[in-house]
Every structure is written in C-alpha cells, then in structure tokens.
Amino acid sequence: MKETKLWMLAAILFICGASVLTSCSSEDDPVTPPEEEYTGVPLVILDTDLGSSTDDLFALEMLHRYEQEGRCRLLGVVVDRMGESNAAIADVMNCYFGHPDTPIGLVRDGIKEPKVWIDYGALPTYTNADGSLMFRRSVSDYSSLPDGYMLYRRLLAAQPDHSVSICSIGFVTCLAQLLKSDGDEYSPLNGVELVRQKVKCIYQMGGVFGQSVEPDFNLSQGITFALDFFRLWPKEVDMVFSPMEVGQEIEYTPEQVISDVSWTDAHPIKQVYMTCNCNTGQMMWDPMTVIQAVEGDALFSLSPRGTVTLTDKAETIFTPSAMGNCRYQLPGSADWNVTMLEKIRRYNKIM
C-alpha cells in the first residue's frame, strides 16, 4: 500500500513538473510560425490616368490578357484622373476584354485640369451605324463608384499579406489619399499600416535618375500629393521605378496598331487610333510596369538597391543603399526593345 502511494505521488510530481516545463518553454521560448510568403499568381491593382495617353490603354489591355491566360489576377482599376468619362473608359476596357466585374475606383479630389496629350474621353460614347453604343458598359451610374483610395482599402484588406502588386502609371493622388486614410469598415489599420501589411511591391512609371536631375512629369502635376506619397510610403515595401527612357525607344506606331487589329474595327484601342490624333510620338512607357509585375525581374536590367527622395520641384534623388527598398529599370538594347514591343503587339493580334 505504501509503495502504491509513493508511486502515485511520483507520477503526480512528474506530471506537474512536465506541465511547469511546458509552460516555461512556451513563455520563455515562444515558437512563432514563420511568415508565409505569397506564392500564387500576381495580384495586381492598376492605378492609371486614363484619358490622355494611349500607353495606359495598352497596359490595361495586357493585364486583362494576362488574366485570361491565368498569369495574374487584376483586382481592380483605380482611375486617378478626375472625371466620370475617364472611369467609363476603364469600364469599356473591362467589359471588352471579358471582365465586366473588375472593380473601378475614381479620384474625386485630385489634380485640377492636368495636361491632356491625346483626348479620347469620348470613347465610351462611340456609336454604331444604327445609333447603338459600340462598346458595352457595366456601370449605369458612375457617380456611385467608390473613391479610388476607398477601393484600395477594400481590395487590400481582402488579400493575403504581402501579396499585392500595384502598377502606378499615372498620378499618385489616390495612393497619397490611401496612405493618409484612417481605419474603417474594411480594416482597422490606417493606410500606411495597410500598405505595409498587404502590398508586396509597387511598380511606378516615372522617376528621373542617372546624371539627369529634372522634374518628373507625373509627379510634378500634383506635387503636394507626390510629396505626401513619398513621405508616407512604408520603407519595408519595395518600389521599382520605370523611368521614361526605358520605354522611350519602344514606339508602337498608329499604322502598326491599326494593322495588328485587322480582324475588327470594333476594338476600343483601334477606335481611338482611328478617330484621334495618336501620331504624337506615343511610346510604350506604361506597359513596362505591367510586364515586370506579371513576368518578373528576369526580363529587366535593374539598378542596385537604394532610396529615393522627392524634392519640392518633383526631382527624384536616388541614393544607393544595400538596405534600400527602391530600384529602377535600366534602358535595354535595341533587341530588347523589339522583344518588349512584340509582347504588347501580340495581344492585339488575337481576338
């Protein structure tokens, strides 16, 4: 009997000791599961100043084509040029390429009367010979669209951490408003923290680097927004710039565009080229961000890492730093330019 009691006492002490050891282990040496890296297809938000340059149209077309091929998911389109007609252009493109449910956001308190290079704002109103609209739309009331920064918040909050790529090919109005936003029904996080948690990289068309120090066009159009954007963007989130000189030698001529879409006249981009003066030296600047976001870094020559600061004159100052979050694309060879142009042209040659 005595031996039985001693055995039971020993068992109790063993169990209690194990419990204590387990408790100490969990408190003193917590086991934190490693943060999972998102490995699915690229999740992309396009931020664009539709309604002025046609390279925005090609960038949006490519994202829809990539999505059709299962190479990305286009989460939404943020239109950062004010005007409901510009949001309607995005709607036409989304419907034409088979994704009428792609969400659209519109800036409402943005840059007042920025420069327009090619005015194709009437595209959504084009009609057939019988008077019917040439292009379908899915939005009946564009005033009901969310503000661009609010669409950002809704889309980002619903995605896995560190998974979203942003292609910024226009102004940074909505991005600045996003970064300055507070928590809401979509996420308790403020804009900076939401970007830090959800965004993997931003690919931005713009920046002037190397020996040149001059204002960047897109940033100078709304310098207050741009300064807020650079001041608030989280330093942990990568930025890749596509300077103007990268796409400068990649010209998609009006004759090539019209010839490539030989299979129909009822194509939104072809209609723009048939009805507007697009012979303005329109180069393929904007698609360079899309190609890298979807197809990866291997196609591009990139600068070393560093940081980028913006002056009040819209100059982008690059400072090399191994710990920096910024890189920029370098111009390619003549053969590289041809390869990039063919990537864009390929999608116009198929129905």
N, C-alpha and C positions, 0 to 999 in steps of 0.2 A: 504493500500500500504506500509505504514511504517512498519507495522507488518510483512508483507511478506518479506521485505528487511532484517529485523532483523533475521527472521527465516532462510533465505538463508545464512546470514553471520555466524550464529551459526553453521549451517551444514558444511560450509566450514572450520571453525575453528576446528570442531570435526574431520573431515576427515584428515586435516593436522596434528592435534595432534596425531591421531592414526598412521599416517604414520611415524611421528617422533619417537613415542614409538616403533613401529615395527623395524625401522632402528636401534635404540639404542639397542634393545633387540638382534638383530642378530649380532651386533658388540661386545657388552659387554658380552653377554652370548651365544656364538655360540653353536648351537646344533650339536654335532658331532655324526653321527650314530655309534653305536657300531661295532667293527671289527667282521666280521662274521668268525666263526670257521668252517674249512672244516670238513664235516661230511660224506663224501662219502667213497667208498671203498678205502683202502690204495693204494696210487700211489707210486710205487717203482722203483728205479733205482738200478740195481745190479752192483757193482764195484768189479771185480774179477781178480785174477791172474791165469786164466785157463792155463792148460798145465803142471801142476806139481802135484797137489794133487787132489784126486777124490772127496773130500767133496765139492769142488766148483761145480762139475757136479751135485751133488745131490741138492745143493742149487738152481741152475738154474732150474733143473727139477721141484722142488717143487713150484717155482714161476709160472712156466707155468701151473702146475696142479691147483694151487690156482686160477689162472686166468680163467681156464676152468670152475671152479666151481663158478665163479663170486665173489670171495673173495678178489681179488686185481686186479690192472692193472699194468703190467710190462711195464714201459715206455721205457726202453732201457737197454742195456748191455754195460758197459764200461770195456774194457779189458786192464788191467794195467800191463800186462807182454808183453814186446815187441815181435814182430814177427807176420807176417800175418797169419801164420799157427794157432796161438792161436785165432785170430779173426775168422778164419774158423771153429774152434771148436764151438764157440758161434753160428755161422751160422747153423751148423749141428744141434745143440740142438734146436734152434728156429724153424727150419723147421720141425724137427721130431715131436715136440710137438704142431705143428699146428699154429705157429705164425711166419711165414717167414718174415713178415713185421716189426718185432721188430727191432728198430734201433741198430746199433753196432758202438761203437767208439773204437779207438785203440791208445794206447800211442806210441809215436814215439821217444821222447827224454826222456827216462825213466831210469830204473835201468839196468846197463850193466851186463848181464850174472848172474842173480840171481840163487840161488840154485834150482835145479830141483829134486823133490823126486820121482815122477812117470812120466815118459816121455810118454805121449800119444798124442804127437803132430802130429803123422801120421794118427790119426783117420779120418780126412776128406778125406783121400786118399784111405781108405779101399775099396776093390772091391768085387763084387760077382764072382761066378764061371765063368760067361761069360765075365768077364772083366769090366762090368759096375760098376759105383760108387755105393757103398752100401747105401750111405746116400745123400739125396738131399741137395743142397745148393741154396741160392737165390742171392748171390753176385758173380758177374762174375769177378770183379777186386777189390781185397781187398786194393789195393793202393789208391782207391778212397774213402775209408772210412774216415770220419772226425776224427781229433784228439779227444781223449777222453774228454778233457776239453771243446772243442767246442761243442761236443754233449751234455755235461752237460748244457752249456749255452742255447742251442736251446731248450732242453727239459724243463728246469726250467722256462724259460721265458714264456712258453706257459701254465703253470699250475696256479691254484688258489694260492693265498698267503697262506703260512704256511701249505701246503698240501702234500709235497713230503717227503717220507722216503727213505733214502739211506742205502743200505746194503753194507758195505765195508768189503770184505772178502779176500782182498789181500793187495797190497801195497797202499800207498796214493799219488802216483805220480800224477795222473790226478786230484785228489782233490786239491793238492797243486797248480798245474798249474791253476785250476779253480779259486782259491782264489786270485791268483796273476794277473788274467786277467783284462783287461780294457773293457769298454763298446764297443758294436759292433752292427751289424745289427739286432741281436736278442733282445738286451736290452741295454739301455744307462747306466745301473748300472754296476759298477765294480763287480768282483767276490764275494768279501766279502758281499757287499750290496745285490747282487742277492741271495746268500745263505740265508742271514738274512731274506729276504722277502719271499722266496719260500719254504724253507726247514722246515719241522716240526721236524724231528729227524734223526740222523744218528746212525745206529746200526753197531758197529765196532767189528769184530773178532780180539781180541788182548788185550794187556794190562796185566801187572803182578801186582797184588795187595795183600793186606793182609801183612803177615810177610815177604814175599819174595821181595827182591829188585834185579832184574836181567833184562837183556835186553829182549825186546820183539822181536821175530824173524822178523815178517813182517816189523816192524818199523826200525829195525837195518839194513835191507837190503838196505835201501835208506835213511839214516839218515838226509841228507840235505832236502829232500822232506818232511820227517816227522816233522822236526823242523819248517819248513815253515807252514805246515798244522796246528800244534798245536798253533803256534804264531798267525795265522790269523783267525782261526775258530771263528765265532761270539759267544760271551758268552751268547747271548739270545737263541741260538739254542741248543736243548738237544742232548746229546751224551750218548749212552748206550753201554758199552763195554761187550763183551763176552770173558772172559779170557779162556786160553787153558784148565784149569782144569774143566770147565763146560762141555765141550764135551769129555773130556779125557776118561770117563768111558762109552761112548756110541760108541761101536765098531760095525760096520756093516761088517761082515767078507766076504771075496770073495765067500765062499760057499753059504752064505745066499743071496748075490746079484744074483748070477747065478741061484740059485733055485727060487728066487722070480720072476725073469723074465723068467719063464719056458715056457711062451706062444710064445716066438720067440727068435731067435738068432740075428735078425736084429734090435738090440736096441743099441744105441751108448754107453750107460754105460756098458751094458753087454759085448759088444765087447772089451771095454777097459779092463774089468776084465778077459776076455778070452785070450787076447793077450799080456797083460802087467803084470809085477810082481807087483800086488797090495797087496800082503801079507806083508805089511810093517808096520803094526800097524796103519792103516789108521782109525782115529777116526772121528766122525761126529761133528767137531768143527763149520764149516761154517754154516750149516743149523740152528744153534741156533739163528743167527741173523734174518734169514728169518722168522722163526716161530714167533718170538716176533713181528717183523714188521707187520706181517699179522694178527696174532691171538691175539696180545695184551699182556699187562703186567701180567695179572692174572695167567698165566701158570708158571711164574718165581718168584723166590725169588731174591730181588734186594737189593743192598746196600742203605744206606741213600744217600741223595744228597751231592755233593761236587764238587771240581775242580780237574782237572788232569793236571799236568805239565810234560813235557818230558825233560829228561836230554840229553846231547850230547852222552851218552852211550846207548840211547834208553830205559832208565828206565822210567816207568810211575809212578809218585808220586801222590797219591790221598790224598787230604786234605778235611775233612768233612766241609760242609758249607750248611746251610739251603737254601741259595740263589744260590748255585752252579747249573750248567747245566749238571753235569755228574753223572751217576750211573753205576754200573756194576752188571752183573748177578752173583749169588752165585751158587755153585755146589748143585745139587739136591740129593735126596735119591736114593737108588737102584731102587725102584719102579718108581720114576720119570724118571730115565734113560731109563727104559724099555718103558715107555709111549712115550718118545721123539723118541726112535728108531722106534717104531711102526708107528709113524706119517710119518717117512721117508720111511719105508718099504711099507706102504700101497699104495703109489703111484707107486711102481714098480710092484705091483701085479695086476694092471689093465691095460688093453690095451689102 
